[in-house]
Amino acid sequence: MPYIPLHISALFIALVFGIAFLIIIAVQAAGRKLNLPFEETSKNNLVTIVVLLVWLLFTLIIGISGFLDDFSSRPPKILLIILPPLLFLLIIFLSKPFHELCEPLDNFWFVYPQSFRILMEFILWLLFRYRIIPVQMTFAGGNYDIIIGLTAPVVAFYCFNRKIWSPKVALAWNFIGLGMLIYIMVVALLSTPYPFRYFMNEPANTLPFHFPFVWLPAMVVPFALLLHLLSIRRLIQPLPSPKGEPVQNAIT
C-alpha cells in the first residue's frame, strides 16, 4: 500500500462525507417540497442514511483488509466495489418512486453539485505530485474532468437560474461530462497492475484498492454519474408545469 499523506486522505474523506450529506439533504428537501407525511419523510431519510453508512462501512472494511490487492484474480476483485453501485443506480434510476421523489428538485441542483469535481481533481493532482498515481489520471496528463467542475456553476446559473442560455447547452454539457467521466474511469482501470494494464508508466494505479480512496469508485464516481443521468433525463423528458406545459428548462 502506498503511503498517502494524512492531509490528502483527510481532504478526500471530507469530500466523501460532504457528498453523503448533500444526498441526505436532497432527500429531506424533496420530501418537504412534496408535502409528504412526516412518517414517510422520516422513513426516506432513515433509509438513505442506513444505505450510505452500510455501503461506506462495507467498502472501508474491504479497503483496509487488503482483499483487493490480489491483482491476479479472475474476475478482478475491484469489480466488487465497482459493480454494486452501478447496479444500484440502474435500479433506482428505473424506479418510479425515486423519480417522483426527485420531481421537486430543479435541474439546477443536478448540475451545480458537479463542481465538487474541482476538489477531486485537485486531490488527484496532489497524489500525482507525491508519486502515488500516474500522470494520466490528472489534468497534467490529459484528464480534463476539472473543466466540468469549473463550468458546472456557470451552466447551472445561466441555463436554470437566469435562463439566458438554451437548455441544449446544459444537455451538451452533460454528455461531455459523462464522456469525460467514462474516459477517466477507463484510463484509471487500464493503469492498474492487472494483466490487461495498458499504461505502463509508473507508478501503477493502486489508489482505489485501499482506504480511503476505495470510496472513489464506490461513492464519488457513482454520485457524478447519477447527477448527469438525472439532469439528462429531466432535459429530455421534462416534467409538466401546473398548466400542463413543459417546464421552461427542458428541451422542446
PEZICOR-V700340 format. One record per residue. N is the residue number from 1. NEAR is the number of other ideal C-beta (glycine too) atoms within 8 Angstrom. Layout:
BEGIN
n->(N;N)
near->(NEAR;NEAR)
END
This chain:
BEGIN
n->(1;2;3;4;5;6;7;8;9;10;11;12;13;14;15;16;17;18;19;20;21;22;23;24;25;26;27;28;29;30;31;32;33;34;35;36;37;38;39;40;41;42;43;44;45;46;47;48;49;50;51;52;53;54;55;56;57;58;59;60;61;62;63;64;65;66;67;68;69;70;71;72;73;74;75;76;77;78;79;80;81;82;83;84;85;86;87;88;89;90;91;92;93;94;95;96;97;98;99;100;101;102;103;104;105;106;107;108;109;110;111;112;113;114;115;116;117;118;119;120;121;122;123;124;125;126;127;128;129;130;131;132;133;134;135;136;137;138;139;140;141;142;143;144;145;146;147;148;149;150;151;152;153;154;155;156;157;158;159;160;161;162;163;164;165;166;167;168;169;170;171;172;173;174;175;176;177;178;179;180;181;182;183;184;185;186;187;188;189;190;191;192;193;194;195;196;197;198;199;200;201;202;203;204;205;206;207;208;209;210;211;212;213;214;215;216;217;218;219;220;221;222;223;224;225;226;227;228;229;230;231;232;233;234;235;236;237;238;239;240;241;242;243;244;245;246;247;248;249;250;251;252)
near->(6;8;5;11;8;6;6;12;11;8;11;13;10;8;13;13;8;9;12;11;8;9;11;12;8;10;12;10;10;13;13;9;8;10;4;9;5;6;6;9;12;8;8;12;12;8;8;11;9;8;8;11;8;8;12;13;8;8;13;12;8;12;14;8;6;6;7;14;8;7;9;5;7;4;5;8;9;11;8;9;14;10;8;9;14;10;8;9;12;8;8;8;10;5;8;5;6;9;9;8;11;9;9;7;10;6;13;10;9;12;17;10;10;13;10;13;13;10;10;12;14;9;12;12;11;11;13;15;6;9;5;10;11;13;8;11;14;13;9;6;10;5;15;7;15;12;8;14;15;9;9;14;8;8;13;13;10;11;16;11;8;5;9;5;9;5;11;7;11;16;12;8;12;13;9;9;13;11;8;13;14;8;10;11;10;8;13;12;8;10;14;13;7;8;5;5;11;6;9;5;6;5;9;9;12;12;12;13;10;14;8;11;12;16;16;11;13;13;14;13;11;13;11;13;12;10;12;14;10;10;13;12;10;13;14;9;4;12;7;8;8;4;4;5;6;8;9;5;13;12;8;4)
END
